[in-house]
Amino acid sequence: MARPIDPRLSIELAGIPLRSPVILAAGTAGYSDELADVMDLSQVGAVVCKSITREPRVGNETWRVWPAKAGMLNAIGLANPGIDKFMSDVAPRLKNTPTTVFGSIAGTSIDDYAHVARHMETIPELPAIEINVSCPNVHGGTEFGADAGALRELVSAVRAELTSSKLIVKLSPIAVGQPTLADIARAAIEAGADALTIANTVPAMQIDVRTRRPVLSNVTGGLSGPAVHPIAVKLVHDVYRKVAQEAGVPIIGLGGVSAWDDAAEFILAGATAVGVGTALFADPRAPLRINRDLSRWLNTHRVQVVKDLVGQVILPA
Ligand SMILES: Cc1cc2nc3c(=O)[nH]c(=O)nc-3n(C[C@H](O)[C@H](O)[C@H](O)COP(=O)(O)O)c2cc1C
């Protein structure tokens, strides 16, 4: 029998009720229920499925995952079975997944994203669809998430395909100069994003000094885990204060969460929900600990619901 979750942890994300603010991040928890053997999925707010593309992809050659000193590097290359197989094999299983599932889409053209969105929109068990915009746009070469104009076009096109599903735009942390991530977030919101995920992995590279070769076959990859956490906290803080709070658009804070205090930091910075990714590889039950310890945190701050702590960081006067 499913253990009850502290009701004070329940949240609403863009109108979608979730039992907990703790969400399993795209690409780290399978397509829906694959982690059910090692953890009670009814204890998490949602699972975001691994990103799906229009066509199947085998991804990059090994090595495509490598340990870093404070996290891990990956260049999986979006290996996935493609939307047709997702519709035939995964969609029927969603009814029996004991938590909410969000779809996730990746692509290299606006048409590709729109095609996958059109299919996912027909699945009633996907109340929200996240778009992974850390993918290069074949027409310009730059990532959608680094170019406010391209992102605006992409978000509008996907938005036009969705009637009942909410649209979550998962931003890339690479927009740290000009435009800033707040500018990029504003473009996504103006084009119809219902929620934002901040952020994807940080572009990175590691070299084996003995062989003088990059450790990943793809040469570069994305860094995740504890090393990226403070970067993501700042991005959530900036986007919340500059754009999202006023627009009433919720943020999913993501990057390096392995314990309750990492999750609490994101919430104080302005996140309504919190993703867990890399930590699941070391401890798939980490989300259950995080729920328990977030409840204790609510007690120490004497708040009725976790929502009351969103954005409540105390800044110097
Ligand atoms: C092995 C691996 C695969 C990933 N695959 C995806 C993916 O398919 N789509 C996506 O949007 N993000 C993907 N991510 C990024 C995570 O969802 C998350 O944004 C990132 O890892 C930072 O969170 P973390 O530090 O908690 O892992 C992947 C990350 C890892 C480590």
The ligand as an SDF file (V2000), in Angstrom:
LIG
                    3D

 31 33  0  0  0  0  0  0  0  0999 V2000
   22.3570   10.3030  -18.0880 C   0  0  0  0  0  0  0  0  0  0  0  0
   21.5420   11.5520  -18.2760 C   0  0  0  0  0  0  0  0  0  0  0  0
   20.5950   11.6120  -19.2990 C   0  0  0  0  0  0  0  0  0  0  0  0
   19.8340   12.7700  -19.4900 C   0  0  0  0  0  0  0  0  0  0  0  0
   18.8930   12.8000  -20.4830 N   0  0  0  0  0  0  0  0  0  0  0  0
   18.0940   13.8970  -20.6270 C   0  0  0  0  0  0  0  0  0  0  0  0
   17.0480   13.9180  -21.5890 C   0  0  0  0  0  0  0  0  0  0  0  0
   16.7770   12.9450  -22.2960 O   0  0  0  0  0  0  0  0  0  0  0  0
   16.3150   15.0580  -21.6970 N   0  0  0  0  0  0  0  0  0  0  0  0
   16.5250   16.1620  -20.9020 C   0  0  0  0  0  0  0  0  0  0  0  0
   15.8080   17.1570  -21.0190 O   0  0  0  0  0  0  0  0  0  0  0  0
   17.5000   16.1500  -19.9640 N   0  0  0  0  0  0  0  0  0  0  0  0
   18.2780   15.0520  -19.8010 C   0  0  0  0  0  0  0  0  0  0  0  0
   19.2430   15.0390  -18.8270 N   0  0  0  0  0  0  0  0  0  0  0  0
   19.4320   16.2230  -17.9690 C   0  0  0  0  0  0  0  0  0  0  0  0
   18.7000   16.0870  -16.6280 C   0  0  0  0  0  0  0  0  0  0  0  0
   17.3010   15.9860  -16.7990 O   0  0  0  0  0  0  0  0  0  0  0  0
   19.0120   17.2880  -15.7050 C   0  0  0  0  0  0  0  0  0  0  0  0
   18.6270   18.4850  -16.3590 O   0  0  0  0  0  0  0  0  0  0  0  0
   20.5030   17.4170  -15.3570 C   0  0  0  0  0  0  0  0  0  0  0  0
   21.0880   16.1530  -15.1950 O   0  0  0  0  0  0  0  0  0  0  0  0
   20.7390   18.2640  -14.0990 C   0  0  0  0  0  0  0  0  0  0  0  0
   20.1070   17.6840  -12.9740 O   0  0  0  0  0  0  0  0  0  0  0  0
   20.8920   16.7350  -11.9250 P   0  0  0  0  0  0  0  0  0  0  0  0
   22.1400   17.4450  -11.5300 O   0  0  0  0  0  0  0  0  0  0  0  0
   19.9280   16.4950  -10.8220 O   0  0  0  0  0  0  0  0  0  0  0  0
   21.2130   15.4880  -12.6830 O   0  0  0  0  0  0  0  0  0  0  0  0
   20.0290   13.8840  -18.6360 C   0  0  0  0  0  0  0  0  0  0  0  0
   20.9730   13.8230  -17.5980 C   0  0  0  0  0  0  0  0  0  0  0  0
   21.7210   12.6690  -17.4100 C   0  0  0  0  0  0  0  0  0  0  0  0
   22.7270   12.6540  -16.2840 C   0  0  0  0  0  0  0  0  0  0  0  0
  1  2  1  0
  2  3  1  0
  2 30  2  0
  3  4  2  0
  4  5  1  0
  4 28  1  0
  5  6  2  0
  6  7  1  0
  6 13  1  0
  7  8  2  0
  7  9  1  0
  9 10  1  0
 10 11  2  0
 10 12  1  0
 12 13  2  0
 13 14  1  0
 14 15  1  0
 14 28  1  0
 15 16  1  0
 16 17  1  0
 16 18  1  0
 18 19  1  0
 18 20  1  0
 20 21  1  0
 20 22  1  0
 22 23  1  0
 23 24  1  0
 24 25  2  0
 24 26  1  0
 24 27  1  0
 28 29  2  0
 29 30  1  0
 30 31  1  0
M  END
$$$$
